[in-house]
Amino acid sequence: MKIEITKMTEDDVDDVHRIEVRVFSDPWSKQAFLSDMKNDFAIPLIARFESKVAGYASLYAAADEIQIGNLAVAPDFHQRGIGTKIIEYILELAVETNKRLLILEVRPSNEAACKLYEKFGFKVAGKRKYYYHKPTEDALIMIRGVD
Ligand SMILES: CC(C)(COP(=O)(O)OP(=O)(O)OC[C@H]1O[C@@H](n2cnc3c(N)ncnc32)[C@H](O)[C@@H]1OP(=O)(O)O)[C@@H](O)C(=O)NCCC(=O)NCCS
């Protein structure tokens, strides 16, 4: 399966948002994705398969960290290695840009995401109380050093 990871552009945002509302109960707005295009710290990415947007990630770089603020794969493409490709790309980017830490939040009930991050060596570093809504849930903070 040939997956291409590139920077997200404004033309991708409709496709990205269609995925976002399918996979999250409390989705980001289109505007949130569009704002990232003008944010110097944001690195919005898409994963494309046969010219279709199959997944995306919203990264934020600050000092020596990259925060993974959002990451999803379209349901039709789940469990075909696209999440893996996105994480591998982020790890390469972190090395190339001399970052030392990756950080993200995840719902503890989100088994697929927790397993994906654990597979790549992310460890639970703490909790944010009542971080998520619809339904309310604490967030696990997961971190991974960049070697
Ligand atoms: C989490 C998500 C990104 C995984 O993407 P994906 O492309 O399906 O993942 P991959 O096919 O690359 O799978 C990689 C690993 O993730 C884990 N995984 C993926 N789907 C899983 C599932 N349904 N149940 C358990 N583990 C799962 C496994 O460890 C898997 O490794 P394996 O194939 O060796 O078992 C995808 O399920 C998704 O978009 N979910 C909705 C949005 C979301 O939850 N985003 C994360 C928010 S923090």
The ligand as an ORCA input file, in Angstrom:
! r2SCAN-3c Opt
* xyz 0 1
  C      -5.903      5.078     16.176
  C      -5.842      5.059     14.646
  C      -5.187      6.338     14.165
  C      -4.995      3.854     14.193
  O      -4.779      3.978     12.782
  P      -4.632      2.701     11.841
  O      -4.209      3.170     10.510
  O      -5.855      1.880     11.903
  O      -3.422      1.949     12.583
  P      -2.439      0.837     11.987
  O      -3.172     -0.009     10.983
  O      -1.187      1.475     11.535
  O      -2.168     -0.046     13.288
  C      -1.016      0.168     14.095
  C      -1.230     -0.405     15.482
  O      -2.282      0.274     16.137
  C      -2.985     -0.622     17.005
  N      -4.365     -0.726     16.555
  C      -4.902     -0.164     15.442
  N      -6.234     -0.430     15.405
  C      -6.518     -1.153     16.499
  C      -7.718     -1.697     17.043
  N      -8.908     -1.550     16.419
  N      -7.663     -2.348     18.222
  C      -6.487     -2.499     18.879
  N      -5.296     -1.998     18.416
  C      -5.330     -1.342     17.245
  C      -2.266     -1.959     16.908
  O      -1.251     -1.975     17.895
  C      -1.640     -1.852     15.516
  O      -0.492     -2.639     15.398
  P      -0.632     -4.158     14.828
  O      -1.229     -4.016     13.463
  O       0.782     -4.636     14.821
  O      -1.535     -4.873     15.779
  C      -7.258      4.874     14.034
  O      -7.907      3.814     14.686
  C      -8.128      6.115     14.126
  O      -8.050      7.011     13.308
  N      -9.019      6.154     15.135
  C      -9.959      7.268     15.274
  C      -9.267      8.569     15.598
  C      -8.374      8.443     16.813
  O      -8.710      7.769     17.776
  N      -7.234      9.126     16.773
  C      -6.274      9.158     17.857
  C      -6.642     10.228     18.826
  S      -5.440     10.357     20.143
*
